[in-house]
Amino acid sequence: MKKIAVFGLTGLVVLAAVYFGLTRYFEKRFKSQLDARLAEISASNGVDIGYDKLGVDILDKSAVMSRVSVRMGDNVTAVDSVTIYGTPDLENTINIAAKGIDLAGPNTAPLNADVFPGPAKADLRIDFAYDPAGKLADLREFRLFVDNYFDLEIKAKVIDPPSVASSDNLLRFLLELGGARISQVQLTYTDRNLLQYVLTQEARKENTGVEAVAVGYDVALDGQIAKYGQLGSPEAVAILSAVKQFAHDRKGLEIVIAPESPVKIGDLPKDEGQAIALLRMRARSL
């Protein structure tokens, strides 16, 4: 029994040594790749990204950068941590989670100058992959969470998206955008007081109450609902009705685009009702 215990303990020690040895190896390997990529980003876009510590979890297939700073010109944004998932193909994939993005920065505004309280921090999740062979941009998850503002999630599949080269040329981007084909889009918005802040700000400008402003929006939406009802566009009526319900509940709204076949953006009809029907666009209040 003692021999078995000794062998078992020895095995655990060996496994631990192998695990930590591999972790250190992959940390060094990943760090060199990451630093090279960050240097490329800095040279091409002028965005300097630094971090204090890098840790790798070989079992979870992830790497964590701690105490990250993002500098653009004179502006510096601090981030508590950035986790990079999976084997990094930094050319065609982005799979990251940023925690504790500092949105406050230096706040020099006087107290009570605005009804919008300054957001402190936000979390960001992006899981994106581009297939060059199929020319498919697959946004599997985009989530931006700001505690006292909103929680926004987007999923989308787009064929023939604008090229990376078009990001520095607005005209080229717009021309290429017209050729992109929408395959699927899902947007989920959960309100966390942002709508209340907007209504309060509008009420302050108009020197009236929040509910009076809300009634005004109701009247405008009812007019649009009646318009599309007369035009024979039930899809548009349903979407506007969902928006109206969301404005009343102030909780959440989901919008889905799921055409029978991918629709080229440049071929969308000018008529909103026809475009909504072609995209098979629908919405619901959450």
Steps between C-alpha positions, in 0.01 A plus 500: 500500500785734585659432160169575325466823696858598412445424131172694506660801664791483255256491211319809627829684537601407144163608362521830687851558368388424144197728533692797636783439255259503204325807642825694516594382150169613351512827694834585342388385157168682514660814645738530206213457251276740689765769538578478127133540413454794739803668342335459156178656628692792646690558176194478272226660715684704760338305783744401774389208717702410806457260790668424831464122513420209268372163617420191291259218590583205273196303618256783428697598187501863601740779586428789737658844481468686832496876557474592134534853363381619158650827381371699201681831477461672836210278607574198717238241600571254779360145491511262795561193284475367145457126441593354161339164426619218276797476269567854382435554129520875540453557128156343463362449851430703810393313812547722803334613820592836650404557862489830682546750216540837668243739352523771763844642434571849633158646587514880517128568443323679787263300713137473381595648161335211321232242572729227364710354782856431390545131418786351698595182316384276218553141387550397137479156340587436133503163325556557128637289217554569131515219247705629202399205279126545555533878547282466809527735798348320798441716807413224740476736795539868567397619843548840659384532859492834683353446845278807536439555127428190290587144401534459122551168318543454124541187289536523123611318186602709199630371166751710302553760775710813436873425492738600775667738254176700473512595870725799417295613200136596561404505130649157440328368812158627385547355151604161639222510759241512220629164377481332838220247549308471826443140600388535861491764773374488857513803728394482864488817706432500874446841651665587829362853549642655181150559360396666825806728481413597141137576586606702805747701294234570236249599768751743647557661160127535436427607860242226542459157665650168392158344438400794279807434285413128488146586383649709221704203379188285524312737270786498248517118501121471465523721192765274345301187589191643331705598195643152443163345575352701213793403275435132567826426681414275796869428569575870554189537716611208719850643544376847591248349741784310671702822525200676653459220755872522582467875554220430750669210683855641473645152539632351178460463126602225260535555123560209263583503128474158334445519121423182307827554310781754554397851392748742345493833682523693173188321370275591791179677387467870580158436649547416870205261511629299201852491644369372834298230326796393283727475803229319696566742779310463826516642850361429845501675833670302775 
